[in-house]
Amino acid sequence: MDVRRTAVVKLAVSDEQRDALHRTAEQYLYCANRTADYCWADASYTECKTNKRQVRDALYAELREETDLQAQLVQAAIKRAVEAVKACVERWKKRQRVSCPTFTAETMDYDARSATIYRNKVSLATVEGRIEPTFSLPADSPTPYERYVLSGDYEFRESTLRYDAATDEFYLNISTRRIDSDDTEVPADTGHPDQTVLGIDLGVNSLAVSSTGTFWQGDDYDHWCHEFEKRRGEMQQRGTQAAHNALLRLGKREEAWRKQYIHTVANELVTEAVEHDCDVIVFEDLTDIRERLPHAKWHHVWAFRRLYEYVSYKAPERGVSVEQVAPNHTSQRCSRTDCGFTHEDNRHGEHFKCQKCGYEVNADYNGAKNIGLRYARKRTHRLRSSPKSGGGDVEVDLRVNGGTLSGESHQPIAGD
């Protein structure tokens, strides 16, 4: 059964944020109406274009060039228009009177990449960059916000931003879905349910941190990237042909060095998993990681993506699979399984302290455990709800392998 919950919140926006949202909505509606016009055919419903992929391939590049919208918002506008045309076609087939859809209401669809939900604020992509308006919860809301939006048992799926012209207010409909509601059958080659998970958190200060408490610091990597950048600047100032040739050679050496560095980290990370008898290595989804880590430089983002890529083909060679999970709240949630309290005040830089239970630990290490736990919970729920289990409980041993840090010993953590 697909269990979904929706919470409605009213945004408290500043004048600048309000203007940014109005300008974003204007361009969003432009994309939707352009798409509808492209899809519509007055002569016959058989000529209407209703294939989302084909329409996206035809219009996406143009709309991206014509607007300042983020990629996900352009795709969302295209999707909305195609679905509207498709609905008109169905009515047309029944001989009902229809016309080309026209979009005028200021509503926009956001997904997990264009919107990030926090405890009392939301980060939204706009044509002016990311904005973070706060919100208030209605006292009579039928949906407990903490239970369905911040809970580890529910995933943020999508949200719809709606502007109410009568009240001059913006409202956000936040849609979540229970993790164990996924009714997709677990593939036969996913392995035995007795598994141990290694969670990996990626960051700027520490390039990678595992749930076993191992840190791959980024100081050396940052130092040499800075040195290469400084040398490039010196050569570019000379402006001679010899300097240009030396610049090309330096670029090749830098690329080779960076690849070799990340290969080494990837090998050590896979070895960490093997030595701790881990069957699965879990990363957070790297989509829009630049926006989630605003202080990360281009070489950090490059390193994150290459590390995941290298581990993805190295790990299976040693019998370890690689997975990704949604990144929302992994840095703010307490990783103690008897707590799970989520709040933005839990994290201060590299330090994590739970405001509820008092648990203190390195923030990246806490995030690594949460990443592993998210996968463990999700897979445990899938195994128990799989058609192969007959709809009842099945015995599972899905654990996050913990390490020792700051004097505390962590045994493998059960996934449920």
Summary of the structure (lengths in Angstrom):
residues: 416
radius of gyration: 24.3
end to end distance: 19.6
largest distance: 74.4
contacts: 1276
relative contact order: 0.12
helix: 44%
strand: 23%
